[in-house]
Amino acid sequence: MKVNLDPQPKFMINAFLVMFIIHTSQTGVGIAGLPRIVFMEAGRDAWISVLLSGLSISLVLFIMVAILKSYESADLYGIHRDVYGKWLSVFFNCVYVVYLLCVTFIIMMNYIEMVQAWIFPKIQPWLVMGLLLILLAYGVSGGFRVVAGICFLGFIFAFWLVFMIYTPVKFMSFNHLLPVMTASPDELMKGIYKSSFSMVGFELLFVYYPYIKEKKKVLKFALIGSGYTTILFTVLTVVSIGFFSQETLMKTIWPILSMFKILRIPNLERFEFIAVSFWMLIILPNICTYFWSAIRGMKRTFNVSHKKSIIIFCLAIWLISIFLENRVLINTITDRIATGSFVLAFIYPFILFALVKIRMRLTKGRSRS
């Protein structure tokens, strides 16, 4: 396996698309329940935890780009090959591929639960999962340029949902946010940890970095995309805390969707039905980037074609969705994957940065001697 990649120009994208890929990779089902999850840890200062989580992502992006700039045009799988060697890199690559597939599966299962709760209570999970997998397979089979296009169109088509927050803002009470800074540092840190799983997706830059043309502009556009996500999540958390009472917010699983209930549109009584349906446009770019990154890992590590990986992974995910219907077990798996995502997205880049620098110094020392 080569460390550095040299994709043909027809397979590469312009750097400005990175901000759309970063944002749509971060925005998924988790945003609907984020305010409640963080509020349970940090109270009325939950929005501070979300803001700090976004700022920490900016720091991680700096480290990630610094690692990537140490190579000509390498992805995470190639960097593992350079740092860990031929055999140990296979293990780390497999761990990362499994992580990507698990996140894809959890996002889809949580969306299916949303559909069951709000629209079709008796629909079978395997049926919705099959339909989503058809869209997913069709999207990623076109390559990374198609995935980037899905991210861009997903952002454009779902952007109007942001303006629907205007109505809840008129009914919120800022007294629910006061006094500020009552949460302890420990509670704020727990809030940051809880919000991390809803804001991951930026770490996929490690995989598609070689497919970006203007690599000098990557960090700028990545920070713009992550910054927009941070602002959006922070505003939604502030509005949710101000709109709901403390007791109600603690009991509301999806505060963002629940706020849509107060919207009244002529000839449309239940606007949340439209919101849940359009939410598929939000998760589709999300799962496409994760799934493409997983099949790319199989290609880089084992030289398995994208077509074979897509078929194998889609069948595996669909079969698991048939047998895994226990909601408590799914929640437990989600918590475990959230812990893994925190380690791989927020902590591992710092470890890898140190290993890459050590590797570079050792290589320079040998060349001098």
SULKAVEN-V195725 format. One record per backbone hydrogen bond with DSSP energy under -0.5 kcal/mol. NH is the residue of the N-H (numbers start at 1). CO is the residue of the C=O. If there is no record, write none. Layout:
# SULKAVEN-V195725
NH_CO ; NH_CO
This chain:
# SULKAVEN-V195725
5_73 ; 11_8 ; 12_9 ; 13_211 ; 17_14 ; 18_15 ; 19_16 ; 21_17 ; 22_18 ; 23_19 ; 24_20 ; 25_21 ; 26_22 ; 27_23 ; 28_26 ; 31_28 ; 32_29 ; 33_29 ; 33_30 ; 34_30 ; 37_33 ; 38_34 ; 39_35 ; 40_36 ; 41_38 ; 42_38 ; 43_39 ; 45_42 ; 46_43 ; 48_45 ; 49_45 ; 50_46 ; 51_47 ; 52_48 ; 53_49 ; 54_50 ; 55_51 ; 56_52 ; 57_53 ; 58_54 ; 59_55 ; 60_56 ; 61_57 ; 62_58 ; 63_59 ; 64_60 ; 65_61 ; 66_62 ; 67_63 ; 68_64 ; 69_65 ; 70_66 ; 70_67 ; 71_68 ; 75_3 ; 76_206 ; 79_75 ; 80_76 ; 81_77 ; 82_78 ; 83_79 ; 84_80 ; 85_80 ; 85_81 ; 89_85 ; 90_87 ; 91_87 ; 92_88 ; 93_89 ; 94_90 ; 95_91 ; 96_92 ; 97_93 ; 98_94 ; 99_95 ; 100_96 ; 101_97 ; 102_98 ; 103_99 ; 104_100 ; 105_101 ; 106_102 ; 107_103 ; 108_104 ; 109_105 ; 110_106 ; 111_107 ; 112_108 ; 113_109 ; 114_110 ; 115_111 ; 116_112 ; 117_113 ; 118_114 ; 119_115 ; 120_115 ; 121_119 ; 123_120 ; 127_124 ; 128_124 ; 129_125 ; 130_126 ; 131_127 ; 132_128 ; 133_129 ; 134_130 ; 135_131 ; 136_132 ; 137_133 ; 138_134 ; 139_135 ; 140_136 ; 141_137 ; 142_139 ; 143_140 ; 147_143 ; 148_144 ; 149_145 ; 150_146 ; 151_147 ; 152_148 ; 153_149 ; 154_150 ; 155_151 ; 156_152 ; 157_153 ; 158_154 ; 159_155 ; 159_156 ; 161_158 ; 162_159 ; 163_160 ; 164_161 ; 165_162 ; 166_163 ; 167_164 ; 168_164 ; 169_165 ; 170_166 ; 170_167 ; 171_167 ; 171_168 ; 172_168 ; 172_169 ; 173_242 ; 174_172 ; 176_173 ; 177_174 ; 178_175 ; 188_184 ; 189_185 ; 190_186 ; 191_187 ; 192_188 ; 193_189 ; 194_190 ; 195_191 ; 196_192 ; 196_193 ; 197_193 ; 199_195 ; 199_196 ; 200_196 ; 204_201 ; 205_202 ; 206_203 ; 207_204 ; 208_204 ; 209_205 ; 211_208 ; 212_209 ; 213_13 ; 215_213 ; 217_214 ; 218_215 ; 221_217 ; 222_218 ; 223_219 ; 224_220 ; 225_221 ; 226_222 ; 227_223 ; 228_224 ; 229_225 ; 230_226 ; 231_227 ; 232_228 ; 233_229 ; 234_230 ; 235_231 ; 236_232 ; 237_233 ; 238_234 ; 239_235 ; 240_236 ; 241_237 ; 242_238 ; 243_239 ; 244_240 ; 249_245 ; 250_246 ; 251_247 ; 251_248 ; 252_248 ; 253_251 ; 256_32 ; 258_254 ; 259_255 ; 260_256 ; 260_257 ; 261_258 ; 262_259 ; 263_260 ; 265_268 ; 268_265 ; 271_269 ; 273_270 ; 274_270 ; 274_271 ; 275_271 ; 276_272 ; 277_273 ; 278_274 ; 279_275 ; 280_277 ; 281_278 ; 282_278 ; 282_279 ; 283_279 ; 284_280 ; 285_281 ; 286_282 ; 287_283 ; 288_284 ; 289_285 ; 290_286 ; 291_287 ; 292_288 ; 293_289 ; 294_290 ; 295_291 ; 296_292 ; 297_293 ; 298_294 ; 299_295 ; 300_296 ; 301_297 ; 302_298 ; 303_298 ; 303_299 ; 304_298 ; 309_305 ; 310_306 ; 311_307 ; 312_308 ; 313_309 ; 314_310 ; 315_311 ; 316_312 ; 317_313 ; 318_314 ; 319_315 ; 320_316 ; 321_317 ; 322_318 ; 323_319 ; 324_320 ; 325_323 ; 327_325 ; 330_326 ; 331_327 ; 332_328 ; 333_329 ; 334_330 ; 335_331 ; 336_332 ; 337_333 ; 338_334 ; 339_335 ; 340_336 ; 341_337 ; 342_338 ; 343_339 ; 344_340 ; 345_341 ; 346_342 ; 347_342 ; 347_343 ; 348_343 ; 350_347 ; 351_347 ; 352_348 ; 353_349 ; 354_350 ; 355_351 ; 356_352 ; 357_353 ; 358_354 ; 359_355 ; 360_356 ; 361_357 ; 362_358 ; 363_359 ; 364_360 ; 365_361 ; 366_362 ; 367_363 ; 368_364 ; 369_365
